């Protein structure tokens, strides 16, 4: 299947009419993988962010088939929430066929065709986690953001129980002129409000499920973040590192585009 660049090249060389190109673009929008999936292969072109395969709930054989189709179409596949057995099956199947990387904390697998290179965009993202229990979700954010070409500054275990730990990392992020900061926190989620009250860039809060008792499993955290009086704070769902990473990427890459002008 032709890529968007190839189709546009043929139009510019007058090898294709505009009508023929339109039909090809419509056909190339979806890649059908058997009866399993209809992959939105042009999502990154349209949205600035590619489709991410959610491994959770998928049989391993189906996961491999979908990953194989996406790798063929796009040259890079990001797979989230992978179980250990899925990781090993993916590693075995794609050995010699693609570059394989497993990020254990985030439970993310990244597959790349040989020669695939992530191009730096100039976007800058800061990532903070309140506690070490929040690191897996923060790492999910980091990997997604880096795969989209952004530079990352991160600091973990800087929660409000020892608020002095936040000072230096936040100073570094401000000095680096980050475009957006993602704050990952559990329990009462106060770190997000504190950070949003100190900086002049958007802050994306990610509540984690690392809490227990009344309001446990991230419910109290989510409610507290939604009730924040710090303006400029946006909240995603519990443990949604992928969503936070996507939002941060879109903000940072758009800022970078205009910074380069």
Backbone torsions as a table, in degrees:
resi	resn	phi	psi	omega
1	UNK	NA	134.2	-179.0
2	UNK	-69.7	144.4	174.5
3	UNK	-83.4	167.7	178.4
4	UNK	-58.5	-41.8	-178.8
5	UNK	-63.1	-41.7	179.4
6	UNK	-64.6	-41.8	179.8
7	UNK	-63.9	-45.7	179.7
8	UNK	-64.6	-35.5	177.0
9	UNK	-62.5	-40.8	178.8
10	UNK	-66.8	-35.8	176.7
11	UNK	-65.2	-44.5	-178.3
12	UNK	-65.4	-29.4	178.1
13	UNK	-88.6	3.5	-179.9
14	UNK	63.2	28.0	174.6
15	UNK	-87.3	-15.7	178.1
16	UNK	-134.1	143.9	172.4
17	UNK	-82.0	163.8	178.0
18	UNK	-60.4	-37.2	-179.7
19	UNK	-66.4	-42.1	178.8
20	UNK	-65.7	-39.5	178.5
21	UNK	-63.8	-41.0	179.3
22	UNK	-59.9	-42.5	179.2
23	UNK	-64.6	-42.3	179.2
24	UNK	-64.1	-39.7	179.2
25	UNK	-65.6	-38.3	177.2
26	UNK	-64.8	-40.9	179.9
27	UNK	-68.7	-34.7	-175.7
28	UNK	-81.8	-3.4	-177.3
29	UNK	-69.5	-29.6	-177.2
30	UNK	-130.8	130.9	175.9
31	UNK	-107.0	113.2	179.7
32	UNK	-84.4	129.6	179.5
33	UNK	-112.8	91.7	-176.4
34	UNK	55.4	-137.4	174.6
35	UNK	-101.2	13.1	-173.0
36	UNK	-87.5	-47.4	-169.5
37	UNK	-153.8	156.4	171.8
38	UNK	-120.8	99.0	-172.0
39	UNK	-81.6	130.1	179.9
40	UNK	-83.7	80.5	-170.2
41	UNK	-71.2	-20.4	-179.7
42	UNK	-96.9	11.1	-176.1
43	UNK	-60.8	-40.0	-178.1
44	UNK	-65.1	-37.0	177.8
45	UNK	-67.3	-42.1	-175.4
46	UNK	-76.5	-38.9	-170.7
47	UNK	-110.8	-16.8	-175.2
48	UNK	83.7	10.0	179.9
49	UNK	-153.0	131.2	-174.4
50	UNK	-80.8	169.7	172.7
51	UNK	-70.5	135.6	176.1
52	UNK	-109.3	131.7	180.0
53	UNK	-82.4	125.1	174.2
54	UNK	-89.2	114.5	-178.4
55	UNK	-75.3	-29.3	-176.5
56	UNK	-57.0	126.4	177.3
57	UNK	86.9	-5.9	-179.3
58	UNK	-97.1	136.4	170.2
59	UNK	-61.3	145.8	-175.5
60	UNK	-59.1	-39.8	-178.7
61	UNK	-63.4	-38.9	178.1
62	UNK	-68.3	-40.1	179.5
63	UNK	-60.1	-45.0	179.8
64	UNK	-63.0	-42.8	-178.3
65	UNK	-64.1	-43.3	178.5
66	UNK	-65.8	-43.5	178.9
67	UNK	-62.0	-40.6	179.2
68	UNK	-61.7	-44.3	179.4
69	UNK	-64.8	-42.0	179.7
70	UNK	-67.8	-38.7	179.3
71	UNK	-62.9	-41.8	178.7
72	UNK	-63.5	-39.5	-175.8
73	UNK	-79.0	-36.5	-169.5
74	UNK	-118.6	-20.1	179.5
75	UNK	87.5	-8.1	179.2
76	UNK	-152.6	138.9	179.5
77	UNK	-131.9	135.0	173.9
78	UNK	-115.2	125.6	-177.2
79	UNK	-122.4	124.1	-175.6
80	UNK	-106.3	159.2	175.4
81	UNK	54.0	53.8	-178.2
82	UNK	-87.6	134.1	170.8
83	UNK	-77.1	160.8	-179.0
84	UNK	-59.2	-41.5	-178.6
85	UNK	-67.5	-34.1	176.4
86	UNK	-66.8	-40.1	179.0
87	UNK	-58.8	-47.9	-178.0
88	UNK	-66.1	-37.7	177.9
89	UNK	-65.9	-41.6	177.1
90	UNK	-64.4	-42.7	179.9
91	UNK	-59.8	-46.0	-178.5
92	UNK	-65.1	-46.0	-175.7
93	UNK	-65.9	-42.1	-173.5
94	UNK	-92.4	4.2	177.5
95	UNK	-59.6	125.0	-178.7
96	UNK	81.8	-9.1	-178.8
97	UNK	-105.9	-22.4	-177.6
98	UNK	-160.6	157.4	171.5
99	UNK	-71.9	129.8	-174.8
100	UNK	-115.7	129.6	176.0
101	UNK	-135.6	129.2	177.2
102	UNK	-116.8	121.8	176.3
103	UNK	-97.7	101.1	-169.4
104	UNK	-61.0	-47.1	-177.7
105	UNK	-60.8	-42.8	-176.7
106	UNK	-84.4	-14.0	-176.2
107	UNK	59.6	40.5	179.1
108	UNK	-114.9	136.0	172.1
109	UNK	-109.0	133.3	174.7
110	UNK	-118.3	125.6	176.3
111	UNK	-113.2	135.6	177.2
112	UNK	-135.3	139.4	169.7
113	UNK	-65.7	150.9	178.1
114	UNK	-57.5	130.5	179.1
115	UNK	94.1	-9.6	178.2
116	UNK	-70.7	127.7	-178.3
117	UNK	-127.5	132.5	174.4
118	UNK	-78.1	122.9	-179.0
119	UNK	-86.6	126.4	176.9
120	UNK	-60.6	136.2	-178.0
121	UNK	-100.4	-19.5	-173.6
122	UNK	94.3	-6.2	176.2
123	UNK	-69.3	148.6	-177.5
124	UNK	-131.5	125.6	-176.5
125	UNK	-127.7	132.5	172.7
126	UNK	-99.5	141.5	178.4
127	UNK	-131.4	127.4	178.3
128	UNK	-124.7	140.3	171.0
129	UNK	-121.3	144.1	-178.4
130	UNK	-72.1	-46.9	-177.8
131	UNK	-133.0	170.2	179.0
132	UNK	-68.4	-24.4	176.7
133	UNK	-68.1	-19.3	-179.8
134	UNK	-89.8	-5.1	-174.9
135	UNK	-59.8	-42.5	179.9
136	UNK	-54.5	-41.5	178.7
137	UNK	-71.1	-39.3	177.4
138	UNK	-62.7	-37.7	177.9
139	UNK	-67.8	-34.3	174.6
140	UNK	-59.2	-44.8	177.3
141	UNK	-60.8	-48.7	-176.0
142	UNK	-58.2	-47.5	-176.4
143	UNK	-64.2	-43.4	179.1
144	UNK	-60.7	-46.7	-177.8
145	UNK	-63.6	-44.1	180.0
146	UNK	-66.4	-37.1	178.3
147	UNK	-66.0	-20.4	177.5
148	UNK	-93.9	9.3	171.7
149	UNK	92.3	4.7	-178.8
150	UNK	-87.6	150.0	170.6
151	UNK	-82.3	143.8	-175.9
152	UNK	-123.8	133.9	165.6
153	UNK	-113.7	127.1	-178.7
154	UNK	-135.6	152.3	175.8
155	UNK	-147.0	130.0	-176.6
156	UNK	-114.8	156.7	179.7
157	UNK	63.3	53.6	179.9
158	UNK	-125.0	37.0	-175.0
159	UNK	-71.8	173.7	-171.5
160	UNK	-71.8	-13.7	176.9
161	UNK	-65.4	-21.3	173.4
162	UNK	-138.7	69.8	-168.8
163	UNK	-59.6	-24.6	179.1
164	UNK	-62.5	-22.4	179.9
165	UNK	-68.5	-19.1	-176.7
166	UNK	-78.7	-26.7	-168.5
167	UNK	-56.6	-55.8	-175.4
168	UNK	-66.2	-46.5	178.1
169	UNK	-58.9	-39.5	-179.2
170	UNK	-69.1	-37.4	175.6
171	UNK	-59.6	-42.4	-179.8
172	UNK	-63.5	-40.4	-179.6
173	UNK	-67.1	-41.2	177.8
174	UNK	-65.2	-42.3	179.4
175	UNK	-64.4	-34.0	179.3
176	UNK	-79.6	-5.1	178.4
177	UNK	59.1	50.3	178.2
178	UNK	-63.4	151.8	-176.6
179	UNK	-87.7	-23.1	-176.6
180	UNK	-162.2	150.8	177.5
181	UNK	-124.0	132.1	174.8
182	UNK	-103.7	127.2	180.0
183	UNK	-114.8	122.1	-178.4
184	UNK	-110.5	122.4	-175.4
185	UNK	-152.1	149.2	173.0
186	UNK	-111.1	-155.8	179.7
187	UNK	50.7	-123.9	-176.8
188	UNK	-84.5	-7.5	174.4
189	UNK	66.4	22.3	-172.3
190	UNK	-66.8	-25.9	-175.6
191	UNK	-57.0	-37.7	-178.0
192	UNK	-61.8	-44.6	179.4
193	UNK	-65.3	-39.8	179.6
194	UNK	-61.8	-49.3	-178.5
195	UNK	-63.2	-44.7	-179.2
196	UNK	-62.0	-26.1	178.1
197	UNK	-82.1	-5.2	-175.4
198	UNK	-113.3	-15.4	-173.3
199	UNK	-122.1	161.9	-178.3
200	UNK	-108.4	26.9	175.5
201	UNK	-121.4	161.1	177.4
202	UNK	-60.3	143.4	175.9
203	UNK	-120.6	129.2	177.5
204	UNK	-108.0	121.1	-178.0
205	UNK	-98.7	133.6	176.6
206	UNK	-118.7	106.5	175.1
207	UNK	-74.1	138.7	177.2
208	UNK	-108.4	164.0	-177.6
209	UNK	-85.4	12.9	-178.7
210	UNK	-83.8	65.0	174.5
211	UNK	-150.6	163.5	-175.6
212	UNK	-143.7	174.9	-179.5
213	UNK	72.4	-151.4	-178.8
214	UNK	-62.6	125.7	-176.9
215	UNK	75.0	18.8	-177.1
216	UNK	-71.2	179.4	-179.4
217	UNK	60.3	26.7	175.4
218	UNK	90.7	-6.0	-177.4
219	UNK	-65.0	-48.6	178.4
220	UNK	-62.6	-37.4	179.1
221	UNK	-63.0	-47.0	179.8
222	UNK	-60.8	-45.5	179.9
223	UNK	-61.3	-45.1	-179.1
224	UNK	-62.2	-41.8	179.5
225	UNK	-65.9	-39.7	178.9
226	UNK	-66.0	-27.6	-179.4
227	UNK	-88.9	5.3	-176.8
228	UNK	-59.6	141.6	176.0
229	UNK	-96.5	2.8	176.9
230	UNK	-81.1	116.5	-179.3
231	UNK	-72.4	151.2	-179.3
232	UNK	89.1	8.0	-179.6
233	UNK	-102.5	125.2	176.4
234	UNK	-116.1	143.5	-174.2
235	UNK	-120.4	134.3	172.7
236	UNK	-103.7	179.8	-176.4
237	UNK	-72.1	167.9	-178.5
238	UNK	-59.2	128.6	177.9
239	UNK	63.2	17.6	-175.9
240	UNK	-88.2	67.2	178.0
241	UNK	-65.3	-34.1	178.9
242	UNK	-63.3	-47.7	-179.9
243	UNK	-62.4	-41.3	178.3
244	UNK	-65.7	-41.2	178.3
245	UNK	-63.2	-40.0	178.9
246	UNK	-64.6	-45.9	-179.6
247	UNK	-63.4	-43.5	179.1
248	UNK	-62.4	-40.3	178.7
249	UNK	-61.3	-47.4	-178.4
250	UNK	-62.1	-40.2	178.1
251	UNK	-65.4	-52.6	-174.6
252	UNK	-64.4	-42.0	-177.9
253	UNK	-70.5	-31.4	175.9
254	UNK	-70.6	-41.7	176.7
255	UNK	-60.1	-43.6	-178.5
256	UNK	-61.8	-35.9	179.9
257	UNK	-61.2	-41.6	-179.1
258	UNK	-81.8	-27.1	177.2
259	UNK	-65.5	-31.5	-177.6
260	UNK	-77.5	-13.2	-177.5
261	UNK	-71.1	NA	NA
